[in-house]
């Protein structure tokens, strides 16, 4: 992601949300799978027409982390947020190695042996599940994720939890069943 692909609040607005702007994806697919023989392939953003942008909210805590990183690294507009050699694309092996270290540092040894967050991509799944559990409307989550509502429901319907008590309360708030007529 390019430093220009973020709209971060000013440091004087620490409680404000930012935005992440996604224009293209550069998945690591392997040299044998790209026409140009490159490790990464540039693609359009999932769920969008070529050249379109997907805007995803950036919560205040993440906006602060990103702003601090940009300042600490002295990044300028046009620089990559996380850089590989000579400012290029960060190698997938470096990302995976860093992710393994991060998991080992924050998870218990038992958790580290499980599939919990095994891949960096699992963070996307966790984010979408958290949004759904926060009762963000399905259409909005689908928009941010670049999925259709149908795909979102198929993949995440069973991940939504913790809302049953509130849902029951909302149903009860609609009123009770009518009284049964008495037999004369």
N, C-alpha and C positions, 0 to 999 in steps of 0.2 A: 504494500500500500504506500502510496506517495504521500508526503506530508501535506500536499495540497488537497488530498482526498478526505480531509477532515475539517469539519467546522467545530472548533472547540471554543467554549466560552472563555472570556477574559479571566485572568487570575482573580480579578476583583469580584467575579460572579461565581464563587465556588459551588453554589447549589444548582447551577444551571446545567441542563442537558446539552450535549453536543450531538453531532451527526457524523456518521461515517458514510462516505460516498463510494459505491462500488460500480466501476465502469467495465472492467474486464476481470477475468480469472486467469491465473497462470498455473494450472495444476501440473504437478510433476507426474508425467505419464511414461517417461522412458524414451530413449532415442529411437528404439525400434517401432514406436507407435506414432511418431510425428512425421509429417511430410518433409520437414526441413532437417530431420535427424537431430533435433535439439531435445534436451531432457524435459524442458517445460513447453507447454503448448498454450498459446494465448487463445482464449475463448470469450465469447460474450457472457454477460452475467446471466446466471440461471433465472429463467422465468421472465426475461426481458428481450426486446428486439435488439438487434445489433446497434451499438452506439448509445443505447439507453443507459440510464443510471438508476441504481437501486439505492435509496437512502434508508439507513438503519440508525435507530436512536443509539446514543452513547451516553450511558448513565454518568452522573457527575463524578463518581469515584474513578471510573475508567478514564474520563476526560482529564482528570487531574494527573493520573499516571502517565497518560500519553503526552500531555503538556510537559511534565517533568522530564520525560525521556527525550523529547525533542530539544528542550533547553540544555539538558546535560550533554547530549551528543553534538550540540551546535548544528542541528539539522536546518536546512534552508528549503524554501519552496522548490519542489522538483526532486528533492532527495527521497530515497526510500526510507520508510519508517524503521525497518530492520534490514540491515545491509549485509550482503556477502562480501566477498573479496572485491576490492576496488569499487565499492558502491553498488555492485550488481545484485542479482537475485540471491537470497540466502539459500544455501543448499539444503535440500530436504533432510539429508543425514544430520546436519547441524541442528535443525529444528527437532528432529526425533530424539537426538542425544540430549538436548536441553529439556525436552518434555519428560524423558525418562528420569532425569535428575530432579526435576521439579516434583514429579509424582512421588519419588522416593523420599523427598524432603518433607512433604506435607501429609502423606498417607501413612497409616500404620503398616507394619510389614505384612500383616494379613490382607489389608486392603490393596496393597501394592501387588499382591499375587493374583488379584481378581481382575476381571475385564474393566473395572471401574476406570473410566477416562483413559483407556489404553492408548487411544490415538488422539492427536490434537483435534481431529475432526469431531470427536465425541463432545467437545465443548459446544459445538453448534447444536447438537441434539439436546444437551443440557440447557442451553439458553432457550431454545424453543419450548421445551417442557416447562421451564420456569415461567415464561411468559404466559403459557396456557394455564398453569396453576395459579397465576396471579389474576386470572379471569380477563386477560386482554382478549378482545373479540377475535374470533377465528380469522375473519377476513383481514384484520390488521396484522396478525402474526404471519399469515400466508403472504401478505404483501412484503413485509420485511424479510421473510425467508426466501422469497422468490419461488414459492410453491403455490399450487392451487389449494383451495380449502379441502377438496377431496383427497389430495395427497397428504395434506396435514392430518386429516382425520384418520386416514388409513394407517399412518405411521405413528401417531401420537395419542390416539383416543384413549388407550389404556394407561397412558402415563399421567393423565390428569388425576390428581388426588387432593385431599384436604378440603374439598369444597362441599361435601355432603351436608354438614350441619347447616351451613349458610343456605344451601339450596332448599333444604327442608323448611327452614325459617321463612324463606321467600314464598314457598308454596302455601304455608299456613297463613301468611299475611294476606293472601288473596281471599281469605274467608273460609269458613267452615262449610261442611256439607249442609244442605238444607234439612230441616227437621222432616221426619217422615210423617205423612198424614196419619191421623188417628183413625182407627176403625170404629164406626158407629154401630 
